[in-house]
Amino acid sequence: MAQRGWATIARIVESGSCPRDGDKRGLTGSFEYAGDRPSRWKAAEGVWLQGYWCYDWYDEVIKVATIDAATRRISLAAPHVYSLMQGNPSPRRYRALNVLEELDQPGEFVIDRGTGRLYLWPQPT
């Protein structure tokens, strides 16, 4: 982990398009992750990643298209505005949003859109 709550990209596999530079091909990026945590996530249930995909001054939240546990690869559902690059400084970092398996501290929540349930770990009173 780069900082508390953040994971780091082990290796960028596909940079994807760079819409910021006028690239309108719509190619999404993919990367390899370290560890086992993402292999437990259910991408079909709506996993989103907040990440600093290229530069530390620009974060973006992007939905996950697929997670391949065999290759430890996450494919994003949309391109990042600057594409996936090592930028400055390396390595790039991200964190999962809306993942029940990552609910681990007060103030966090997950929305299960399929059942209409909200899972909330309340703040202490």
N, C-alpha and C positions, 0 to 999 in steps of 0.2 A: 504494500500500500504506500502510495506517495504521501498522503496525509490521511488523517482519520476520516474514514468513510469513503475514500477514493481508491479505486483500483487503477493499475497502469496497463497500457497496451504493451503486450510482449513483442508483437511485430505487425506492422501494417502489411496486409496482403494486397488489397486493391485500394488505391487512393480515391477513386471515383471522380466524378465531374467537379469542376470548380466554377460554380455559377457566378461568383464574384468577378471572374475574368471573362464572363460572357459565354461560358461553356454550357450549352443548353441540352446536352445529350442525356442528362438525367441518370448518369451512372452512379450507383450507390457504392459506398465503400465497405470494406470488410477488414477485420483484424483478428489476430490470434490473441487469446487471453491466457494468463497464467493461473494456476490453481484449478479448483473444481467448482467453485461457487456458481458461475454462470451455467454450468451443465444442469443445475437443478431448476433453473428458471424456465417458465413456460411461455415462450415467445408468443404463441397463439393467443394467450390471455391478455396481451397488451403490455409488454415490457417496454419501457422508455429509458433511454440513457441520456443523462446530462453529461456533457464532456467538453473539455478544452481540446478539440480535435486537431487544432493546428497551432494556435497561439494562446498564450495565457491571458490575453486581454479580451478574448471572444469565446464565450461558451454558447452551446446550442443544445437543445433537447431534441433528440431524434428517436423515432420508434424503431425497435428491432424487428427485422424481417424474419431472420432465422438464427438459430443457435445450433451448431453442429458439435456435439460433445466429442465425437471421434477425432475431429481435426482441431478441436478447441478454437473454432472460428465463429465469430459473430458477424452477420451481415446486416447492415442498416437498411431501412426501408426508404430512405431518401438521402440525397447527397448533402454533405455539409457545405455551407456557403464558400469555404476556402479549401475544400476537399480534406482528406485525411493526410496529414504530413507531420513529420517530427517537429517542425517549427522551432520555437524557442521557449523554454529549454526542454530537453527531452527527459524522461519519456512523457508521452501524452497521458492524460488521466481522465477517468470517467466514473460515474456512479449510477447505480440502478434506481429507477423510480417505479413505484407501483408494483413492487415484487413482494409478495407475502413472506417468502423465505428470508427477506432482508429486513423485515420489521423487527428491530432489536433495541429500540430506546424510546423513552417518552417523547411525545410530540409527533411521532411518525404515524402515517396512515397508508392504507391501501384500499382502492376501490375495485370491487369485483363487479364489473358491469354485467356479467352473465346472470348473476343472482340478485343484483341490486343491493349488495351489502357493502357496508363501510367497516373496515377493520381499523380500529384506532387504539393506540397505546397512549392513554391520557397522561398529561403532566401531573405530577404530584400536587396535592392541594395543601 
